[in-house]
Amino acid sequence: MKTKDQLVSIGLDEFKVDEIMLLESRMIETAVKFQYKKRDGSVRDAVGTLNRDLMVLEDGSLWQPAPKKEGAKPRAVNPNIFGYFDLDKKTWRSFVMSDLIAVEG
């Protein structure tokens, strides 16, 4: 979980920082409805989670990370991106944190 200082350091305003922290803390526990602006400017209404027990695939199995390939380099982490498991699409998605519009509830 990112700290408030980390989020502020990437240029998010205080309101957006609080919304991102709320979203992340709620997603760890349950499914959350939220909205963000996509790259093309349209708005995505999403339902997502970070709770592995809720990451159910189309076939009813739980999502499992792919085994790491031997010798694979770690993937670079972009501090401006928020990743989540999309419960409607049954896959991982991400968005630029500054493009978060609203968290429901």
C-alpha positions in Angstrom: 0.0 0.0 0.0 1.4 3.4 -1.0 1.8 6.0 1.7 0.4 9.5 1.6 3.9 11.0 1.2 4.6 8.7 -1.8 1.3 9.8 -3.5 2.0 13.4 -2.9 5.5 13.0 -4.2 4.2 12.0 -7.7 2.1 15.2 -7.9 -1.3 14.2 -6.7 -3.3 16.8 -4.9 -4.6 16.1 -1.3 -8.1 15.2 -2.4 -6.9 12.7 -5.0 -4.4 11.2 -2.5 -7.3 10.6 0.0 -9.4 9.1 -2.7 -6.6 6.7 -3.9 -5.9 5.7 -0.3 -9.6 5.0 0.3 -9.9 3.0 -2.9 -6.9 0.9 -2.2 -7.8 0.2 1.5 -11.4 -0.8 0.5 -10.2 -3.0 -2.4 -8.0 -5.0 -0.1 -11.1 -6.0 1.8 -13.9 -6.2 -0.9 -15.1 -5.2 -4.3 -15.4 -1.5 -5.0 -17.3 0.5 -7.6 -15.4 3.5 -9.0 -14.9 5.6 -12.1 -11.8 6.8 -14.0 -11.0 8.6 -17.2 -9.5 6.2 -19.8 -6.7 7.2 -22.2 -9.2 8.0 -25.0 -11.0 10.4 -22.7 -14.1 8.2 -22.1 -15.2 7.2 -18.6 -14.9 3.7 -17.3 -17.4 2.5 -14.6 -15.4 -0.3 -12.9 -15.9 -2.8 -10.2 -12.5 -4.0 -8.9 -10.7 -5.6 -6.0 -7.3 -6.4 -4.6 -8.7 -9.2 -2.5 -7.4 -12.5 -4.0 -10.4 -14.5 -2.6 -12.7 -12.4 -4.9 -10.6 -12.9 -8.1 -12.8 -15.6 -9.7 -12.2 -16.4 -13.4 -14.8 -17.3 -16.0 -14.3 -21.0 -15.3 -15.0 -20.5 -11.5 -11.3 -20.9 -10.5 -9.4 -18.3 -8.5 -6.8 -16.2 -10.4 -3.3 -17.4 -9.8 -0.2 -15.5 -10.8 1.8 -17.1 -13.6 5.0 -18.8 -12.5 8.0 -16.6 -13.0 10.3 -17.6 -15.8 13.8 -18.4 -14.7 16.1 -15.5 -15.4 13.2 -13.1 -16.0 13.9 -9.5 -15.1 11.5 -7.8 -12.7 9.0 -5.6 -14.3 9.4 -1.8 -13.9 6.9 -0.2 -11.6 5.3 3.0 -12.6 4.4 5.0 -9.4 1.6 6.8 -11.3 -0.4 3.7 -12.2 -3.0 1.9 -10.0 -3.5 -1.8 -10.9 -6.7 -3.7 -9.9 -8.5 -6.9 -10.8 -11.6 -6.0 -12.8 -14.5 -8.2 -11.6 -16.6 -7.5 -14.7 -13.8 -8.4 -17.3 -12.1 -11.0 -15.0 -8.7 -9.7 -15.7 -6.1 -7.1 -14.5 -6.5 -3.5 -15.5 -4.9 -0.3 -14.5 -5.3 3.5 -14.8 -3.4 6.6 -14.1 -4.1 7.7 -10.6 -4.7 11.3 -11.5 -7.5 10.1 -13.7 -9.6 8.7 -10.8 -13.0 10.4 -10.9 -15.0 8.9 -8.0 -15.2 6.0 -5.5 -18.7 4.9 -4.7 -19.9 4.4 -1.2 
